Amino acid sequence: MLIRKIEVFLRRTNMPPTRFGRLATRDPRFVLDLRNGRTPRSDTEKRVEHFMNAYREETHAF
């Protein structure tokens, strides 16, 4: 489930959810909306996964 992956990412990087949303989807409410039951489209999921993978590679976060 995408929200679980995002929650782990946020904990490991100490990134605020609003910053994550802005960087990954240009939507600062993205994580809050997911927490409240929003279901992202498949292309949005792919974009978010790509963002997290690229961020890990760039920062060697984990």
mmCIF file as gemmi writes it, N, C-alpha and C atoms, coordinates in Angstrom:
data_model
loop_
_atom_site.group_PDB
_atom_site.id
_atom_site.type_symbol
_atom_site.label_atom_id
_atom_site.label_alt_id
_atom_site.label_comp_id
_atom_site.label_asym_id
_atom_site.label_entity_id
_atom_site.label_seq_id
_atom_site.pdbx_PDB_ins_code
_atom_site.Cartn_x
_atom_site.Cartn_y
_atom_site.Cartn_z
_atom_site.occupancy
_atom_site.B_iso_or_equiv
_atom_site.pdbx_formal_charge
_atom_site.auth_seq_id
_atom_site.auth_asym_id
_atom_site.pdbx_PDB_model_num
ATOM 1 N N . MET Axp A 1 ? 0.85 -1.18 0 1 0 ? 1 A 1
ATOM 2 C CA . MET Axp A 1 ? 0 0 0 1 0 ? 1 A 1
ATOM 3 C C . MET Axp A 1 ? 0.896 1.243 0 1 0 ? 1 A 1
ATOM 4 N N . LEU Axp A 2 ? 0.569 2.204 -0.827 1 0 ? 2 A 1
ATOM 5 C CA . LEU Axp A 2 ? 1.41 3.376 -1.023 1 0 ? 2 A 1
ATOM 6 C C . LEU Axp A 2 ? 1.585 4.196 0.251 1 0 ? 2 A 1
ATOM 7 N N . ILE Axp A 3 ? 0.533 4.396 1.013 1 0 ? 3 A 1
ATOM 8 C CA . ILE Axp A 3 ? 0.644 5.237 2.206 1 0 ? 3 A 1
ATOM 9 C C . ILE Axp A 3 ? 1.645 4.65 3.198 1 0 ? 3 A 1
ATOM 10 N N . ARG Axp A 4 ? 1.711 3.34 3.308 1 0 ? 4 A 1
ATOM 11 C CA . ARG Axp A 4 ? 2.685 2.716 4.215 1 0 ? 4 A 1
ATOM 12 C C . ARG Axp A 4 ? 4.109 3.007 3.775 1 0 ? 4 A 1
ATOM 13 N N . LYS Axp A 5 ? 4.364 2.91 2.477 1 0 ? 5 A 1
ATOM 14 C CA . LYS Axp A 5 ? 5.698 3.211 1.948 1 0 ? 5 A 1
ATOM 15 C C . LYS Axp A 5 ? 6.056 4.675 2.201 1 0 ? 5 A 1
ATOM 16 N N . ILE Axp A 6 ? 5.076 5.543 2.012 1 0 ? 6 A 1
ATOM 17 C CA . ILE Axp A 6 ? 5.314 6.973 2.232 1 0 ? 6 A 1
ATOM 18 C C . ILE Axp A 6 ? 5.6 7.244 3.705 1 0 ? 6 A 1
ATOM 19 N N . GLU Axp A 7 ? 4.846 6.626 4.596 1 0 ? 7 A 1
ATOM 20 C CA . GLU Axp A 7 ? 5.054 6.835 6.035 1 0 ? 7 A 1
ATOM 21 C C . GLU Axp A 7 ? 6.453 6.4 6.444 1 0 ? 7 A 1
ATOM 22 N N . VAL Axp A 8 ? 6.925 5.276 5.923 1 0 ? 8 A 1
ATOM 23 C CA . VAL Axp A 8 ? 8.292 4.82 6.216 1 0 ? 8 A 1
ATOM 24 C C . VAL Axp A 8 ? 9.295 5.825 5.673 1 0 ? 8 A 1
ATOM 25 N N . PHE Axp A 9 ? 9.081 6.271 4.454 1 0 ? 9 A 1
ATOM 26 C CA . PHE Axp A 9 ? 9.957 7.257 3.828 1 0 ? 9 A 1
ATOM 27 C C . PHE Axp A 9 ? 10.026 8.532 4.667 1 0 ? 9 A 1
ATOM 28 N N . LEU Axp A 10 ? 8.875 9.013 5.118 1 0 ? 10 A 1
ATOM 29 C CA . LEU Axp A 10 ? 8.835 10.243 5.912 1 0 ? 10 A 1
ATOM 30 C C . LEU Axp A 10 ? 9.598 10.076 7.224 1 0 ? 10 A 1
ATOM 31 N N . ARG Axp A 11 ? 9.431 8.932 7.881 1 0 ? 11 A 1
ATOM 32 C CA . ARG Axp A 11 ? 10.148 8.691 9.14 1 0 ? 11 A 1
ATOM 33 C C . ARG Axp A 11 ? 11.649 8.628 8.924 1 0 ? 11 A 1
ATOM 34 N N . ARG Axp A 12 ? 12.055 7.933 7.886 1 0 ? 12 A 1
ATOM 35 C CA . ARG Axp A 12 ? 13.498 7.741 7.641 1 0 ? 12 A 1
ATOM 36 C C . ARG Axp A 12 ? 14.185 9.017 7.174 1 0 ? 12 A 1
ATOM 37 N N . THR Axp A 13 ? 13.467 9.874 6.487 1 0 ? 13 A 1
ATOM 38 C CA . THR Axp A 13 ? 14.077 11.097 5.968 1 0 ? 13 A 1
ATOM 39 C C . THR Axp A 13 ? 13.77 12.318 6.824 1 0 ? 13 A 1
ATOM 40 N N . ASN Axp A 14 ? 12.889 12.169 7.806 1 0 ? 14 A 1
ATOM 41 C CA . ASN Axp A 14 ? 12.439 13.297 8.632 1 0 ? 14 A 1
ATOM 42 C C . ASN Axp A 14 ? 11.839 14.419 7.79 1 0 ? 14 A 1
ATOM 43 N N . MET Axp A 15 ? 11.204 14.047 6.706 1 0 ? 15 A 1
ATOM 44 C CA . MET Axp A 15 ? 10.577 15.028 5.817 1 0 ? 15 A 1
ATOM 45 C C . MET Axp A 15 ? 9.137 15.265 6.266 1 0 ? 15 A 1
ATOM 46 N N . PRO Axp A 16 ? 8.733 16.519 6.378 1 0 ? 16 A 1
ATOM 47 C CA . PRO Axp A 16 ? 7.328 16.795 6.705 1 0 ? 16 A 1
ATOM 48 C C . PRO Axp A 16 ? 6.401 16.347 5.57 1 0 ? 16 A 1
ATOM 49 N N . PRO Axp A 17 ? 5.213 15.889 5.911 1 0 ? 17 A 1
ATOM 50 C CA . PRO Axp A 17 ? 4.284 15.41 4.88 1 0 ? 17 A 1
ATOM 51 C C . PRO Axp A 17 ? 3.931 16.461 3.832 1 0 ? 17 A 1
ATOM 52 N N . THR Axp A 18 ? 3.83 17.712 4.246 1 0 ? 18 A 1
ATOM 53 C CA . THR Axp A 18 ? 3.476 18.745 3.269 1 0 ? 18 A 1
ATOM 54 C C . THR Axp A 18 ? 4.604 18.969 2.268 1 0 ? 18 A 1
ATOM 55 N N . ARG Axp A 19 ? 5.841 18.905 2.728 1 0 ? 19 A 1
ATOM 56 C CA . ARG Axp A 19 ? 6.974 19.053 1.812 1 0 ? 19 A 1
ATOM 57 C C . ARG Axp A 19 ? 7.019 17.884 0.834 1 0 ? 19 A 1
ATOM 58 N N . PHE Axp A 20 ? 6.793 16.69 1.368 1 0 ? 20 A 1
ATOM 59 C CA . PHE Axp A 20 ? 6.753 15.509 0.499 1 0 ? 20 A 1
ATOM 60 C C . PHE Axp A 20 ? 5.71 15.695 -0.599 1 0 ? 20 A 1
ATOM 61 N N . GLY Axp A 21 ? 4.518 16.095 -0.208 1 0 ? 21 A 1
ATOM 62 C CA . GLY Axp A 21 ? 3.449 16.281 -1.183 1 0 ? 21 A 1
ATOM 63 C C . GLY Axp A 21 ? 3.794 17.306 -2.236 1 0 ? 21 A 1
ATOM 64 N N . ARG Axp A 22 ? 4.387 18.417 -1.804 1 0 ? 22 A 1
ATOM 65 C CA . ARG Axp A 22 ? 4.777 19.456 -2.77 1 0 ? 22 A 1
ATOM 66 C C . ARG Axp A 22 ? 5.808 18.927 -3.755 1 0 ? 22 A 1
ATOM 67 N N . LEU Axp A 23 ? 6.826 18.228 -3.245 1 0 ? 23 A 1
ATOM 68 C CA . LEU Axp A 23 ? 7.908 17.753 -4.108 1 0 ? 23 A 1
ATOM 69 C C . LEU Axp A 23 ? 7.471 16.603 -5.013 1 0 ? 23 A 1
ATOM 70 N N . ALA Axp A 24 ? 6.673 15.691 -4.475 1 0 ? 24 A 1
ATOM 71 C CA . ALA Axp A 24 ? 6.311 14.491 -5.23 1 0 ? 24 A 1
ATOM 72 C C . ALA Axp A 24 ? 5.13 14.704 -6.169 1 0 ? 24 A 1
ATOM 73 N N . THR Axp A 25 ? 4.163 15.529 -5.763 1 0 ? 25 A 1
ATOM 74 C CA . THR Axp A 25 ? 2.935 15.646 -6.556 1 0 ? 25 A 1
ATOM 75 C C . THR Axp A 25 ? 2.457 17.078 -6.768 1 0 ? 25 A 1
ATOM 76 N N . ARG Axp A 26 ? 3.197 18.037 -6.223 1 0 ? 26 A 1
ATOM 77 C CA . ARG Axp A 26 ? 2.797 19.449 -6.264 1 0 ? 26 A 1
ATOM 78 C C . ARG Axp A 26 ? 1.492 19.694 -5.507 1 0 ? 26 A 1
ATOM 79 N N . ASP Axp A 27 ? 1.231 18.836 -4.524 1 0 ? 27 A 1
ATOM 80 C CA . ASP Axp A 27 ? 0.013 18.932 -3.715 1 0 ? 27 A 1
ATOM 81 C C . ASP Axp A 27 ? 0.399 18.776 -2.247 1 0 ? 27 A 1
ATOM 82 N N . PRO Axp A 28 ? 0.474 19.876 -1.502 1 0 ? 28 A 1
ATOM 83 C CA . PRO Axp A 28 ? 0.899 19.778 -0.102 1 0 ? 28 A 1
ATOM 84 C C . PRO Axp A 28 ? -0.05 18.968 0.772 1 0 ? 28 A 1
ATOM 85 N N . ARG Axp A 29 ? -1.272 18.744 0.341 1 0 ? 29 A 1
ATOM 86 C CA . ARG Axp A 29 ? -2.241 17.964 1.12 1 0 ? 29 A 1
ATOM 87 C C . ARG Axp A 29 ? -2.264 16.484 0.728 1 0 ? 29 A 1
ATOM 88 N N . PHE Axp A 30 ? -1.389 16.089 -0.17 1 0 ? 30 A 1
ATOM 89 C CA . PHE Axp A 30 ? -1.413 14.735 -0.707 1 0 ? 30 A 1
ATOM 90 C C . PHE Axp A 30 ? -1.364 13.666 0.391 1 0 ? 30 A 1
ATOM 91 N N . VAL Axp A 31 ? -0.399 13.751 1.295 1 0 ? 31 A 1
ATOM 92 C CA . VAL Axp A 31 ? -0.256 12.734 2.339 1 0 ? 31 A 1
ATOM 93 C C . VAL Axp A 31 ? -1.448 12.77 3.286 1 0 ? 31 A 1
ATOM 94 N N . LEU Axp A 32 ? -1.879 13.939 3.672 1 0 ? 32 A 1
ATOM 95 C CA . LEU Axp A 32 ? -3.044 14.054 4.549 1 0 ? 32 A 1
ATOM 96 C C . LEU Axp A 32 ? -4.272 13.421 3.888 1 0 ? 32 A 1
ATOM 97 N N . ASP Axp A 33 ? -4.449 13.69 2.609 1 0 ? 33 A 1
ATOM 98 C CA . ASP Axp A 33 ? -5.581 13.109 1.893 1 0 ? 33 A 1
ATOM 99 C C . ASP Axp A 33 ? -5.48 11.583 1.834 1 0 ? 33 A 1
ATOM 100 N N . LEU Axp A 34 ? -4.263 11.051 1.622 1 0 ? 34 A 1
ATOM 101 C CA . LEU Axp A 34 ? -4.086 9.594 1.625 1 0 ? 34 A 1
ATOM 102 C C . LEU Axp A 34 ? -4.429 9.018 2.989 1 0 ? 34 A 1
ATOM 103 N N . ARG Axp A 35 ? -3.992 9.71 4.028 1 0 ? 35 A 1
ATOM 104 C CA . ARG Axp A 35 ? -4.291 9.25 5.388 1 0 ? 35 A 1
ATOM 105 C C . ARG Axp A 35 ? -5.796 9.234 5.642 1 0 ? 35 A 1
ATOM 106 N N . ASN Axp A 36 ? -6.518 10.09 4.96 1 0 ? 36 A 1
ATOM 107 C CA . ASN Axp A 36 ? -7.97 10.166 5.124 1 0 ? 36 A 1
ATOM 108 C C . ASN Axp A 36 ? -8.729 9.312 4.11 1 0 ? 36 A 1
ATOM 109 N N . GLY Axp A 37 ? -8.022 8.462 3.372 1 0 ? 37 A 1
ATOM 110 C CA . GLY Axp A 37 ? -8.694 7.522 2.493 1 0 ? 37 A 1
ATOM 111 C C . GLY Axp A 37 ? -8.636 7.792 1.008 1 0 ? 37 A 1
ATOM 112 N N . ARG Axp A 38 ? -7.958 8.854 0.587 1 0 ? 38 A 1
ATOM 113 C CA . ARG Axp A 38 ? -7.85 9.137 -0.849 1 0 ? 38 A 1
ATOM 114 C C . ARG Axp A 38 ? -7.123 7.997 -1.541 1 0 ? 38 A 1
ATOM 115 N N . THR Axp A 39 ? -7.586 7.642 -2.72 1 0 ? 39 A 1
ATOM 116 C CA . THR Axp A 39 ? -6.934 6.627 -3.536 1 0 ? 39 A 1
ATOM 117 C C . THR Axp A 39 ? -6.318 7.308 -4.754 1 0 ? 39 A 1
ATOM 118 N N . PRO Axp A 40 ? -4.991 7.285 -4.855 1 0 ? 40 A 1
ATOM 119 C CA . PRO Axp A 40 ? -4.35 7.96 -5.996 1 0 ? 40 A 1
ATOM 120 C C . PRO Axp A 40 ? -4.5 7.155 -7.283 1 0 ? 40 A 1
ATOM 121 N N . ARG Axp A 41 ? -4.44 7.864 -8.391 1 0 ? 41 A 1
ATOM 122 C CA . ARG Axp A 41 ? -4.454 7.198 -9.693 1 0 ? 41 A 1
ATOM 123 C C . ARG Axp A 41 ? -3.133 6.463 -9.882 1 0 ? 41 A 1
ATOM 124 N N . SER Axp A 42 ? -3.112 5.526 -10.791 1 0 ? 42 A 1
ATOM 125 C CA . SER Axp A 42 ? -1.911 4.712 -10.987 1 0 ? 42 A 1
ATOM 126 C C . SER Axp A 42 ? -0.723 5.54 -11.459 1 0 ? 42 A 1
ATOM 127 N N . ASP Axp A 43 ? -0.949 6.541 -12.307 1 0 ? 43 A 1
ATOM 128 C CA . ASP Axp A 43 ? 0.172 7.374 -12.747 1 0 ? 43 A 1
ATOM 129 C C . ASP Axp A 43 ? 0.723 8.209 -11.598 1 0 ? 43 A 1
ATOM 130 N N . THR Axp A 44 ? -0.121 8.615 -10.672 1 0 ? 44 A 1
ATOM 131 C CA . THR Axp A 44 ? 0.342 9.351 -9.493 1 0 ? 44 A 1
ATOM 132 C C . THR Axp A 44 ? 1.163 8.433 -8.597 1 0 ? 44 A 1
ATOM 133 N N . GLU Axp A 45 ? 0.723 7.202 -8.431 1 0 ? 45 A 1
ATOM 134 C CA . GLU Axp A 45 ? 1.48 6.236 -7.635 1 0 ? 45 A 1
ATOM 135 C C . GLU Axp A 45 ? 2.863 6.031 -8.226 1 0 ? 45 A 1
ATOM 136 N N . LYS Axp A 46 ? 2.939 5.894 -9.532 1 0 ? 46 A 1
ATOM 137 C CA . LYS Axp A 46 ? 4.231 5.7 -10.207 1 0 ? 46 A 1
ATOM 138 C C . LYS Axp A 46 ? 5.128 6.917 -10.005 1 0 ? 46 A 1
ATOM 139 N N . ARG Axp A 47 ? 4.555 8.11 -10.096 1 0 ? 47 A 1
ATOM 140 C CA . ARG Axp A 47 ? 5.329 9.333 -9.911 1 0 ? 47 A 1
ATOM 141 C C . ARG Axp A 47 ? 5.879 9.422 -8.49 1 0 ? 47 A 1
ATOM 142 N N . VAL Axp A 48 ? 5.06 9.057 -7.505 1 0 ? 48 A 1
ATOM 143 C CA . VAL Axp A 48 ? 5.476 9.095 -6.11 1 0 ? 48 A 1
ATOM 144 C C . VAL Axp A 48 ? 6.574 8.064 -5.856 1 0 ? 48 A 1
ATOM 145 N N . GLU Axp A 49 ? 6.408 6.861 -6.372 1 0 ? 49 A 1
ATOM 146 C CA . GLU Axp A 49 ? 7.434 5.82 -6.229 1 0 ? 49 A 1
ATOM 147 C C . GLU Axp A 49 ? 8.749 6.29 -6.848 1 0 ? 49 A 1
ATOM 148 N N . HIS Axp A 50 ? 8.649 6.886 -8.034 1 0 ? 50 A 1
ATOM 149 C CA . HIS Axp A 50 ? 9.848 7.398 -8.702 1 0 ? 50 A 1
ATOM 150 C C . HIS Axp A 50 ? 10.519 8.484 -7.859 1 0 ? 50 A 1
ATOM 151 N N . PHE Axp A 51 ? 9.721 9.393 -7.301 1 0 ? 51 A 1
ATOM 152 C CA . PHE Axp A 51 ? 10.273 10.45 -6.462 1 0 ? 51 A 1
ATOM 153 C C . PHE Axp A 51 ? 11.031 9.86 -5.278 1 0 ? 51 A 1
ATOM 154 N N . MET Axp A 52 ? 10.428 8.895 -4.583 1 0 ? 52 A 1
ATOM 155 C CA . MET Axp A 52 ? 11.078 8.314 -3.407 1 0 ? 52 A 1
ATOM 156 C C . MET Axp A 52 ? 12.375 7.594 -3.792 1 0 ? 52 A 1
ATOM 157 N N . ASN Axp A 53 ? 12.353 6.855 -4.893 1 0 ? 53 A 1
ATOM 158 C CA . ASN Axp A 53 ? 13.566 6.158 -5.336 1 0 ? 53 A 1
ATOM 159 C C . ASN Axp A 53 ? 14.661 7.135 -5.724 1 0 ? 53 A 1
ATOM 160 N N . ALA Axp A 54 ? 14.31 8.175 -6.457 1 0 ? 54 A 1
ATOM 161 C CA . ALA Axp A 54 ? 15.292 9.174 -6.87 1 0 ? 54 A 1
ATOM 162 C C . ALA Axp A 54 ? 15.856 9.915 -5.664 1 0 ? 54 A 1
ATOM 163 N N . TYR Axp A 55 ? 15.011 10.242 -4.713 1 0 ? 55 A 1
ATOM 164 C CA . TYR Axp A 55 ? 15.462 10.941 -3.506 1 0 ? 55 A 1
ATOM 165 C C . TYR Axp A 55 ? 16.451 10.075 -2.732 1 0 ? 55 A 1
ATOM 166 N N . ARG Axp A 56 ? 16.152 8.792 -2.599 1 0 ? 56 A 1
ATOM 167 C CA . ARG Axp A 56 ? 17.059 7.872 -1.901 1 0 ? 56 A 1
ATOM 168 C C . ARG Axp A 56 ? 18.41 7.823 -2.6 1 0 ? 56 A 1
ATOM 169 N N . GLU Axp A 57 ? 18.385 7.74 -3.927 1 0 ? 57 A 1
ATOM 170 C CA . GLU Axp A 57 ? 19.638 7.669 -4.684 1 0 ? 57 A 1
ATOM 171 C C . GLU Axp A 57 ? 20.45 8.949 -4.55 1 0 ? 57 A 1
ATOM 172 N N . GLU Axp A 58 ? 19.782 10.085 -4.62 1 0 ? 58 A 1
ATOM 173 C CA . GLU Axp A 58 ? 20.48 11.374 -4.541 1 0 ? 58 A 1
ATOM 174 C C . GLU Axp A 58 ? 21.068 11.63 -3.164 1 0 ? 58 A 1
ATOM 175 N N . THR Axp A 59 ? 20.332 11.26 -2.127 1 0 ? 59 A 1
ATOM 176 C CA . THR Axp A 59 ? 20.767 11.591 -0.77 1 0 ? 59 A 1
ATOM 177 C C . THR Axp A 59 ? 21.365 10.405 -0.033 1 0 ? 59 A 1
ATOM 178 N N . HIS Axp A 60 ? 21.271 9.23 -0.624 1 0 ? 60 A 1
ATOM 179 C CA . HIS Axp A 60 ? 21.714 8.004 0.033 1 0 ? 60 A 1
ATOM 180 C C . HIS Axp A 60 ? 21.057 7.894 1.41 1 0 ? 60 A 1
ATOM 181 N N . ALA Axp A 61 ? 19.762 8.232 1.443 1 0 ? 61 A 1
ATOM 182 C CA . ALA Axp A 61 ? 19.019 8.306 2.698 1 0 ? 61 A 1
ATOM 183 C C . ALA Axp A 61 ? 18.945 6.963 3.409 1 0 ? 61 A 1
ATOM 184 N N . PHE Axp A 62 ? 18.806 5.869 2.685 1 0 ? 62 A 1
ATOM 185 C CA . PHE Axp A 62 ? 18.74 4.545 3.32 1 0 ? 62 A 1
ATOM 186 C C . PHE Axp A 62 ? 18.864 3.463 2.313 1 0 ? 62 A 1
